[in-house]
Amino acid sequence: MRKRVATLVAVATMLAGCGGGVEGSPVAAERWDPCSITPEAIEAAGLDPAYRNEGWGEGVVVEDWAKCSYKPPGTEVPYFLSVESSVAYTIDEARENSANIDGRDITVAGRNAYQYRTAVGKTGKSCDIAVDLPPGVVVFSVLDMDEQPESRLCQLVIQHTSGLGASLPRADK
């Protein structure tokens, strides 16, 4: 009898240790910080390593997105490169957004990506690349500041995104 009770206690202890769920709340995915790109990577991509503008502007908060902007070297600034990251949105949402035009699938640093153009306000325009960064997305955008031709904007975003693609966190396997 004693042996049987000891066996039941041992089995119950084993089952209790192996079964059941984990208490607490699930840990939210951490959003990648686009301002974490090193000055060396910024310079290698042809941008000014001394300039970075974090966020959306004074007093503006966009909960689902982190943003950092960069510019080319010099004082005459024909465009800015905006890098935005979110864990609340995906590359598929960029593909499905009817406001995004002339979209095409591409690859950036071995990741799925989607290049598209957008209109910004009444006169502005941009060319964007959404890069898959599960569980979210990173969007690189070249924003026109000097009436660049749209083809030039897309050349610039491809150039800078290709140069900065290695700065993205490693993909989970």
C-alpha positions, 0 to 999 in steps of 0.5 A: 500500500505504501509503495502504491501511494508513493507511486501515485504521488510521484505520478501526480507530481510528474503530471502537474509539472508537465501539464497545464498552461503558463500563467500570466499574459502573453508577451507582445512582440517587440517593435524594431526601432528604425533609429537603431540603424548605426551611423556607419550603415547610414553613411554606407547607404549614401545618407548623412550619418549625423542626421536622424529625426525620430518620430512624427513631429512635435506632439504627434504620437502614432501608437502603432508605428515607430519612425526615423527619418534620414537625409542625404549629405549637404544643406540642399535636401531634395528628399528624405528617407523615412523608415517606419516599423510596426508589429500591428501591420503586415506587408500584405496590408500594403499589398491590399491598400488601394491607395498604393499604386504601381505595386510589385513584389521584390526581395530586400536582404533575402526578405519578401518586400513590396514596392509601391508609390503613393500620393502625399497630400495634394502635391507630394509623392513618395516611393515606398518599399514594405519589407516583411519583418514578422510579426510586422513590417518595415516601410522605407519611403523616399519623400519628395522635397524637390519635385523629383520624377517618380522614377527617381524616387523609386531608384532612391528608395531601392538604393537606400533600402538595399543599403540598409537591409542588412541593418534589419533584425535577423529573421526568426527561423 
